[in-house]
Amino acid sequence: MNTVDRYFNLTARGSTVGRELRGAVATFLTMAYILFANADILGDAGVPKNSAVACTALAAGVCCILMGAIANFPIALASGMGLNAIVAYGLTKATGSWQTAMGLIVIEGLVILGLVLLGLREAIMHAIPRDLRLAIGAGIGLFIAFIGLSKAGIVVHDPHTLVTHGSLRTPAAAVAGVGFLVTAALVARKVPGALVIGILLTTALAFTWDYFHGGFGLIEKWPPKIAAPSFAAAFHADIRGAMKWSFVPLILAVMMVDFFDTLGTATAIAEEAKLIDDQGRIPGIRRILIVDSLSASIGGVLGASSVTSYIESAAGVAEGARTGLHSVFVGLFFLLAIVAAPLAGIVPAAATAPALILVGFLMISQMARIDFNDLAISIPAFVILLTIPLTYSIAHGIGYGFVAFVAIKLLTLRPRDVHPLMYVTAAAFLGYFLFGGG
């Protein structure tokens, strides 16, 4: 025990093994929904669903343990919501296969790692105006919520109005609607693990519906096949196929999301855990960013999409976690969760829809921090918020916002307000839109 104490600085940070374990339980319950939600989203890209669950659990387990052991920081990692949507609905469509999309994720992680080692990640972060970073997170939240509404059958396609409302009389919409209200109540009461509890309760409701209607319409895979977890999705990342100049804007788009999500998350967790120095900096931030960058590539290699730091780690910090031992425990929980992979096929889309909608709600809270009084920045932020969900493309939404920001600054004769790296990024996006099939 003394060795563990010394390695993780438990006493120095005012923690104990018990507190770290309790915090890990809270964090795991809060973010375990990703096992089902990630598989559901990646399944739309063609990734085998059962394998996606096992690979998601494996990637999260490995990366959490790396974060705890190397960075000694109480932050857990898993496949990123928003980033998985980029893979499923953006990169896969643009590249032609989910394997090539995963290859792009591997490359993106390695590029970010190089930038971290060169000390450039923070520089690039500072090049993007804060309000645009906030708009990206909020826009992805709207996109995730839109996907959830679509999976629930509450929003459906219409040839005249593009989209319209579905009918709550359909089984999927009715079950998802009830599941949403129950899950929302759990979230409002701040019940640990509210999202995963909501998924399980909604799945049970779907079972009940099917049972009383004499068949399995919502639960398509019943009874489940009891077999060893499948890792068929792992090690199929097509890195060579991803090495095309035409894919550079796609990599840049993923990097934008990955950059700021992690830096924001790490800052928030450090503030809550009081793990900052007198100047407000996070000691060991480079080790945190190194592990996070490696995790993105690990997620791509394992077919689980980009693995990133989770703000849900705040639940563990609230329970007293202060060290990387918390993250190691969370990683072990994810590895144990691999055995649940064969059961994932019975979870219907209607059961994950409430969680997706509520994750979207949690993500759009960043919108409130945008300065809407500064029109030169709030209009591009609005463009990002609007175009991410309506174009069904996170990369395009970010690109339109960046191009709008640079153009407005130039037209208002304020070119010095734009960082040189923003000019480069906006030019890359514009070139992609005009000549790259965007």
C-alpha positions in Angstrom: 0.0 0.0 0.0 2.9 2.4 0.7 4.2 1.8 -2.8 0.8 2.7 -4.2 0.6 5.8 -2.0 4.1 7.0 -3.1 3.5 6.3 -6.8 0.2 8.1 -7.0 0.9 10.7 -4.3 -2.3 9.8 -2.5 -1.4 11.3 0.9 0.2 14.4 -0.7 -3.1 15.1 -2.5 -5.3 14.3 0.5 -6.8 11.1 -0.9 -7.0 7.4 -0.1 -7.4 4.2 -2.1 -11.0 4.1 -0.9 -11.7 7.6 -2.2 -10.1 6.8 -5.6 -12.2 3.6 -5.9 -15.4 5.4 -5.0 -14.6 8.2 -7.5 -13.9 5.6 -10.2 -17.2 3.9 -9.6 -19.0 7.3 -10.0 -17.0 8.1 -13.2 -17.6 4.7 -14.8 -21.3 4.8 -14.1 -21.5 8.2 -15.6 -19.7 7.4 -18.8 -20.5 3.7 -19.3 -23.3 4.7 -21.7 -20.5 5.1 -24.3 -20.3 1.3 -24.6 -23.8 1.3 -26.2 -24.0 4.7 -27.7 -20.6 4.4 -29.5 -21.5 1.0 -30.9 -24.8 2.4 -32.1 -23.2 5.3 -33.9 -20.3 3.4 -35.4 -22.8 0.7 -36.5 -24.2 3.3 -38.9 -20.8 3.4 -40.6 -20.7 -0.4 -41.0 -18.6 -1.3 -37.9 -19.9 -4.6 -36.4 -22.0 -3.6 -33.4 -21.0 -6.4 -31.0 -17.4 -5.9 -31.9 -17.7 -2.2 -31.5 -18.8 -2.6 -27.9 -15.9 -4.9 -27.0 -13.4 -2.7 -28.8 -14.8 0.4 -27.2 -14.4 -1.2 -23.8 -10.9 -2.4 -24.6 -9.7 1.0 -25.9 -11.2 2.9 -22.9 -9.6 0.4 -20.5 -6.1 0.6 -22.0 -6.2 4.4 -22.3 -7.5 5.0 -18.8 -4.8 2.9 -17.3 -2.2 4.8 -19.4 -3.5 8.1 -18.1 -3.4 7.0 -14.5 0.0 5.3 -14.7 1.8 7.9 -16.8 0.1 11.2 -16.1 -1.2 10.5 -12.6 -4.3 12.6 -13.3 -7.9 11.8 -12.3 -9.3 11.9 -15.8 -10.9 9.0 -17.7 -10.9 8.4 -21.4 -13.2 6.7 -23.9 -14.4 7.0 -27.5 -15.5 10.6 -27.8 -19.1 11.6 -28.5 -19.0 14.0 -31.4 -15.7 12.5 -32.6 -17.5 9.2 -33.3 -20.2 11.1 -35.2 -17.4 12.6 -37.3 -16.2 9.1 -38.1 -19.6 7.6 -38.8 -21.3 10.4 -40.7 -18.4 12.4 -42.0 -15.2 10.6 -42.5 -16.7 7.3 -43.6 -18.8 9.0 -46.3 -15.9 11.1 -47.5 -13.3 8.3 -47.6 -15.6 5.5 -48.7 -15.1 3.1 -45.8 -15.0 3.0 -42.0 -11.6 1.3 -42.2 -10.1 4.4 -44.0 -11.9 6.6 -41.5 -10.2 4.8 -38.7 -6.9 5.2 -40.5 -7.5 9.0 -40.5 -8.0 8.9 -36.8 -4.7 7.0 -36.3 -2.9 9.7 -38.4 -4.7 12.5 -36.6 -3.6 11.2 -33.2 0.0 10.8 -34.3 0.0 14.4 -35.7 -1.4 15.7 -32.5 1.3 13.8 -30.6 3.9 15.4 -32.7 2.5 18.8 -32.0 2.4 18.1 -28.3 6.1 17.1 -28.3 6.9 20.3 -30.2 4.9 22.4 -27.8 2.6 23.6 -30.6 -0.7 22.2 -29.4 -1.2 25.1 -27.0 -0.2 27.5 -29.7 -2.8 26.2 -32.2 -5.4 26.2 -29.4 -4.8 29.9 -28.8 -5.1 30.6 -32.6 -8.8 29.7 -32.6 -11.0 32.3 -30.9 -12.6 31.1 -27.7 -16.2 31.7 -29.0 -15.6 29.5 -32.0 -14.3 26.7 -29.8 -17.4 27.0 -27.7 -19.6 27.0 -30.8 -17.9 23.8 -32.1 -18.8 21.9 -28.9 -22.3 23.2 -28.8 -22.9 22.5 -32.5 -21.8 18.9 -32.0 -24.2 18.7 -29.1 -27.1 19.8 -31.4 -25.9 17.2 -34.0 -25.8 14.4 -31.4 -29.3 15.4 -30.2 -30.5 15.4 -33.8 -29.1 11.9 -34.3 -30.9 10.8 -31.2 -34.2 12.2 -32.3 -33.8 10.5 -35.7 -33.0 7.1 -34.1 -36.1 7.5 -32.0 -38.3 8.1 -35.0 -39.4 11.5 -33.6 -37.7 13.3 -36.5 -38.1 11.7 -39.9 -37.3 12.5 -43.5 -39.8 14.4 -45.6 -39.3 15.0 -49.4 -41.0 18.4 -49.2 -39.7 19.9 -45.9 -36.5 17.8 -45.7 -37.4 16.7 -42.1 -40.6 16.6 -40.2 -42.0 15.1 -37.0 -42.7 11.4 -36.6 -45.6 9.8 -34.9 -45.4 8.9 -31.2 -47.9 6.1 -31.9 -45.0 4.1 -33.4 -43.4 1.7 -30.9 -39.9 3.1 -31.2 -41.0 6.7 -30.7 -43.2 5.8 -27.8 -40.6 3.8 -26.0 -37.9 6.4 -26.7 -40.2 9.2 -25.5 -40.9 7.5 -22.2 -37.3 6.5 -21.9 -36.2 10.2 -22.4 -38.5 11.5 -19.7 -37.3 8.9 -17.2 -33.7 9.4 -18.1 -34.1 13.2 -18.0 -35.6 12.9 -14.5 -32.6 10.9 -13.4 -30.2 13.4 -14.9 -32.1 16.3 -13.2 -31.8 14.5 -9.9 -28.1 14.0 -10.6 -28.3 10.3 -10.1 -24.8 8.7 -10.8 -24.9 6.7 -14.0 -28.2 8.3 -15.0 -27.6 7.8 -18.7 -26.6 4.1 -18.6 -29.5 3.5 -16.1 -31.8 5.2 -18.6 -30.5 3.0 -21.5 -31.1 -0.2 -19.4 -34.6 0.9 -18.3 -35.6 1.9 -21.8 -34.3 -1.5 -23.1 -36.5 -3.2 -20.4 -39.4 -1.1 -21.6 -38.8 -2.3 -25.2 -38.8 -5.9 -23.9 -42.1 -5.3 -22.2 -43.6 -3.8 -25.3 -42.5 -6.7 -27.5 -43.7 -9.3 -24.9 -47.2 -7.9 -24.7 -47.4 -7.5 -28.5 -46.4 -11.1 -29.2 -43.1 -10.6 -31.0 -39.8 -9.0 -31.0 -40.1 -5.9 -33.2 -37.9 -3.5 -31.1 -35.5 -6.1 -29.8 -34.2 -7.5 -33.1 -31.6 -9.9 -31.7 -33.3 -12.1 -29.3 -32.3 -14.4 -27.8 -28.7 -13.1 -27.9 -26.0 -15.5 -29.0 -23.8 -16.3 -26.1 -20.2 -16.2 -27.4 -16.9 -14.7 -26.6 -16.6 -11.0 -27.2 -15.6 -10.2 -30.8 -12.6 -7.9 -31.6 -13.3 -8.2 -35.4 -13.3 -4.4 -35.7 -9.8 -4.0 -34.3 -6.6 -3.7 -36.4 -8.4 -2.8 -39.6 -7.5 0.8 -39.8 -6.5 1.6 -43.4 -3.6 4.0 -42.7 -2.2 3.8 -46.2 -5.6 4.5 -47.8 -5.9 7.5 -45.5 -2.7 9.1 -46.8 -4.2 11.3 -49.5 -3.8 15.0 -49.8 -7.6 15.4 -50.4 -8.1 14.1 -46.9 -6.0 16.7 -45.2 -9.0 19.1 -44.5 -10.8 16.1 -42.9 -7.8 15.5 -40.6 -7.7 19.2 -39.7 -11.4 19.2 -38.9 -11.0 16.2 -36.5 -7.9 17.9 -34.9 -9.9 21.1 -34.2 -12.5 19.1 -32.2 -9.9 16.9 -30.5 -7.6 19.8 -29.6 -10.0 21.9 -27.7 -12.1 19.2 -26.1 -9.2 17.8 -24.2 -7.7 21.1 -23.1 -11.0 22.3 -21.9 -11.7 19.1 -20.1 -8.3 18.9 -18.4 -8.7 22.5 -17.3 -12.1 21.9 -15.8 -11.1 18.8 -14.0 -7.9 20.4 -12.6 -9.9 23.4 -11.3 -12.4 21.2 -9.6 -9.8 18.9 -8.1 -7.6 21.9 -7.2 -4.7 20.4 -9.1 -3.4 23.7 -10.5 -0.4 25.8 -9.5 -0.2 29.4 -8.3 -0.2 30.6 -11.9 -3.4 28.6 -12.8 -1.4 26.1 -14.9 -1.8 22.3 -14.7 1.4 20.6 -13.5 2.3 17.8 -15.9 -0.1 19.0 -18.7 2.3 17.7 -21.4 2.1 14.1 -20.0 -1.7 14.4 -20.0 -1.7 15.6 -23.6 0.7 12.9 -24.7 -1.5 10.2 -23.3 -4.6 11.8 -24.8 -2.9 12.1 -28.2 -1.8 8.4 -28.1 -5.3 7.5 -27.1 -6.8 8.9 -30.3 -4.5 6.7 -32.3 -5.2 3.7 -30.1 -8.9 4.2 -30.6 -8.4 4.2 -34.4 -6.3 1.1 -34.3 -8.9 -0.8 -32.3 -11.8 0.4 -34.5 -13.4 2.3 -31.6 -13.1 5.9 -33.1 -10.9 8.5 -31.4 -10.5 8.1 -27.7 -10.4 11.3 -25.7 -10.7 12.7 -22.2 -14.1 12.8 -20.6 -15.6 15.7 -18.7 -17.7 13.0 -16.8 -14.5 12.5 -14.8 -15.8 15.4 -12.8 -18.2 12.9 -11.1 -15.2 11.0 -9.7 -13.5 14.2 -8.6 -16.7 15.2 -6.8 -16.5 11.8 -5.0 -13.0 12.6 -3.8 -10.7 11.3 -6.5 -7.5 13.3 -6.9 -4.9 11.0 -8.5 -4.3 8.7 -11.4 -5.3 5.7 -9.3 -8.9 6.7 -10.1 -8.2 6.4 -13.8 -6.6 3.0 -13.4 -9.7 1.8 -11.5 -11.9 3.1 -14.3 -9.8 1.4 -16.9 -10.1 -1.9 -15.0 -13.9 -1.5 -14.9 -14.0 -1.0 -18.7 -11.9 -4.1 -19.2 -14.3 -6.1 -17.1 -17.1 -4.6 -19.2 -15.8 -6.4 -22.3 -17.8 -9.5 -21.2 -21.0 -7.5 -21.8 -20.3 -7.2 -25.5 -22.5 -10.2 -26.6 -25.5 -8.5 -24.9 -25.1 -5.2 -26.8 -27.1 -6.5 -29.8 -30.3 -6.6 -27.8 -30.2 -2.8 -27.0 -32.4 -1.2 -29.6 -31.7 2.2 -31.2 -34.8 3.5 -29.3 -33.0 2.8 -26.0 -29.8 4.8 -26.9 -31.8 7.7 -28.3 -32.6 9.3 -25.0 -29.0 9.2 -23.9 -27.9 10.8 -27.2 -30.4 13.6 -26.8 -29.4 14.3 -23.3 -25.7 14.2 -24.1 -26.5 16.8 -26.7 -28.2 18.9 -24.1 -25.2 18.7 -21.8 -22.9 19.7 -24.7 -24.9 22.8 -25.8 -24.4 24.4 -22.4 -21.2 26.0 -23.9 -23.4 28.1 -26.1 -24.3 30.3 -23.2 -20.7 31.5 -22.9 -20.5 32.9 -26.5 -20.3 36.7 -26.6 -23.3 37.4 -28.9 -22.7 41.2 -28.5 -19.5 40.9 -30.7 -21.2 40.3 -34.1 -17.9 39.7 -35.9 -17.3 36.6 -33.8 -20.9 35.6 -32.9 -22.1 35.4 -36.5 -19.4 32.8 -37.4 -20.2 31.0 -34.2 -23.8 31.0 -35.3 -22.8 29.6 -38.7 -21.1 26.7 -36.9 -24.0 26.1 -34.6 -26.4 26.0 -37.5 -24.5 24.2 -40.2 -23.1 21.3 -38.1 -26.5 19.7 -37.6 -28.3 20.9 -40.7 -25.5 19.8 -43.1 -25.2 16.5 -41.1 -21.5 17.1 -41.2 -19.3 18.3 -38.3 -16.3 19.0 -40.6 -18.3 21.1 -43.0 -19.9 23.1 -40.1 -16.5 23.9 -38.6 -15.2 24.8 -42.0 -18.0 27.2 -42.9 -17.6 28.9 -39.5 -13.9 29.4 -39.9 -14.2 30.7 -43.5 -17.0 33.1 -42.3 -14.8 34.3 -39.4 -11.8 35.1 -41.6 -13.9 36.7 -44.3 -15.8 38.9 -41.9 -12.6 40.1 -40.3 -11.1 41.0 -43.7 -14.3 42.7 -44.9 -14.5 44.8 -41.7 -10.8 45.8 -42.1 -9.6 44.0 -39.0 -7.2 41.5 -40.5 -4.8 41.7 -37.5 -7.6 40.1 -35.3 -7.0 36.8 -37.1 -4.1 34.5 -36.1 -2.0 33.4 -39.0 -2.8 29.8 -38.3 -6.5 30.7 -38.8 -5.8 32.0 -42.2 -4.1 28.7 -43.1 -6.9 26.6 -41.7 -9.6 28.7 -43.4 -7.8 28.5 -46.7 -7.5 24.8 -46.4 -11.2 24.5 -45.8 -12.1 26.8 -48.6 -9.9 24.8 -51.0 -11.6 21.6 -49.9 -15.1 23.1 -50.4 -14.2 24.4 -53.9 -12.0 21.7 -55.3 -12.1 18.7 -53.0 -15.7 17.7 -53.5 -16.9 19.4 -50.3 
